[in-house]
């Protein structure tokens, strides 16, 4: 990774001889939540992010009801700004509509607001939060006394010794010394999907998240803070090559070429794009490993759940809390493998079914519009609620 300007939010000096209890790579929702939880347990925590806050991300920006109690405790002021979402509506390209009323309200909050608030909360709890500091690599270091075994983390500012490292740098990362999703970039599963989003004004507000499905992808429209709407899509790259072209600055026009969805086109007619179009690729919804050589992965680093489930941020937060609970259960680095095993087992119990159900539902995205229309017409509300519950985090003992 290239060297970048360093900004230090905390007082920790990179030349300090003290070993850090927990080093967290990635300051998104999972990383910042982990830093908050660990710092308030009294651990010495350093949190790194290569970007500068506030910063935006491609995301549906929907906070499911399951995440609200946790976020209300940590970032109540930011949550008060969020738009309230009570329903989910699904539109086929042929005009069929399927609606679900959420058991409890969710929220719409931009990643700019969410990530910045969680970062500040981690810093206020006592974590040393370092932005614009890129991590190059990580390796295990053993001392003669096995109980002093630590990891070395190499950043653009220096080398740090940590007792426990935590990787929270998203679904697509590369670090020297540990295999990552980027190492399998040429696999059959990589590169099939891309995501893109922009915020819009002058879209009539509704208290729902709207999902517009079409063969080869879907687009979500959801209210967020300050009267804005987030328009975010996940699209198979075969469709974008066929219809999209490279010009995405006018996001609504680009979407109309891709989706050919009359209801979506009507929804965006007259809307004003308020932010630049963001795009990310490749996107591969799938479970990944939860750990490697005793290093735990949280959030999207451990798996990327299909955005249409609406529970991705909640699962990221819950996986971070689970990882910190397991790491805090013992202070002996010798037991890193046992800690990783417990975390791996509990995480699998909490999310395994989510990915199975999501993969089945994802197959609907690629079918012809006529079949999507038939599914929307035949889907009973009770089954829709059941599928919603099946893609939620499960508490694991």
Buried (B, 14 or more C-beta within 10 A) or exposed (E): BEEBEBEBBBEBEBEEEEBBBBBBBBBBBBBBBBBBBBBBBEBBBBBBBBBEBBBBBBBBBBBBBBBBEBBEEBBEEBBEBBBEBBBBBBBBBBEBEBBBEBEEBBBBBBBBBBBBBBBBBBBEBBBBBBBBBBBBBBBBEEEEEEEBBBBBBBBBBEEBBBBBBBBBBBBBBBBEBBEBBEEEEEEEEBBBBBBBBBBBEEBEEBBBBBBBBBBBBBBBBBBBBEEBBBBBBBBBBEBBEEBBEEEBEEBBBBBBEBBBBBBBBEBBEEBEBBBEBBBBBBBBBBBBBBBBBBBBBBBBBBBBBBBBBBBBBBBBBBBBBBBBBBBBEBEEBEBBEBBBBBBBEBBBEBBEBBBEBBEEBBEBBBBEBEBBBBBBEEBEEEEBBEBBEBBBBBEBE
